[in-house]
Amino acid sequence: MDFDDLVRRFAAAAASGDGDALADLFTPEGTYEDYFFGPFTGRAAIKKMLAHFAEGGRDFRWHFADAALAGNLGYASYRFSFTSTRPEAKGARVVFDGIGRFELEGGRIRRYSEVFDRGMALAQQAFEPERLSRIALKYAAGLKARPEWAAHLQAGVGEHSQ
């Protein structure tokens, strides 16, 4: 299957809640790193992660565009929306855009990760300001703990290409 088809099937499976179809797009030990829920490795774990979507929302829509593939690494921009089922959100329609990163192996996804404005998505669901701050600080601490960020945590002039 070509990359455009893979991305289309990925979005359709996730939006419809079809855990089997989504998990089948991954290698047996593939990882789906969800920007809300964290990383899930293995097809069974990916199915469980997708079930979390339905715990907080309904009527999901996911549309990828501008898919680009170089070797085994693909990117695509996306628009994502859902109706929040959090009581505090009062049925708000949550919308955000982002970028998906697909690391492929043998025509399947070895690792999927994404970037979007998590704070904006949570704020639309009426998360309390203190909770938003705690969540943002938690994710910032996790980022700072990764070895590849060490040089960025040092004061002073740094290299421009890293």
Secondary structure, 3 states (H helix, E strand, C coil): CCHHHHHHHHHHHHHHCCHHHHHHCEEEEEEEEECCCEEEECHHHHHHHHHHHHHHEEEEEEEEEEEEEECCEEEEEEEEEEEECCHHHCCCEEEEEEEEEEEEECCEEEEEEEEECHHHHHHCCCCCHHHHHHHHHHHHHHHHHCHHHHHHHCCCCCCCCC
